[in-house]
Amino acid sequence: MPVLNIWLGDHVPLAKIVWRYMLIVGSSANLAFLAGALLMAAHDFPDWAAFLVFLVPFPYNCIVWNAVWRRARTLQPIECVALRAAASFWLAMMVIL
């Protein structure tokens, strides 16, 4: 299970976490659930139900953000700060979007 791999250990390469799990899988899941929530809102489902559908990928986003945050500590200080800032910006955009 990919999420369990990044949650349990530091053996997953940082580039794989950032590119595959965060940017490709995480962003795609967020866009898919956003589309589902918008469709629910357009078809007169209750607002709370559409909001819950929108929030479904949030735990995954937090797990991936945490994995990037922990793995970035192995980098040089400037790279660490830049990557952590980028991951935090991505998480904020996924919540705000």
C-alpha positions, 0 to 999 in steps of 0.5 A: 500500500503506497500510503502506508509506505510513506507513512511508516518509513523513510525508505521511500525516495523523496522525489517519488513522494513529491512527484508521484504521491503529492503532485500526480496522485494527490492533485488528481484525487483532489480534482476528481473529488472537487468535480464530484462535489460540484456535480452534487451541488449542481444537482441539489444535493445537500450542501453538507454532503457535497462538502464532505465529498470535497473533504474526502482526500484531505487525510491523504493530503495530510499524510503526503504533506507529513511525509514530505515534511519529514523527508525534507529534513535530510536536505540542505537547509535552503532546499529543506525550507523551499521544499517544505514551503512548496509542500505547505503551499500545495496543501493549502491550495488543495484545501482552498481549491 
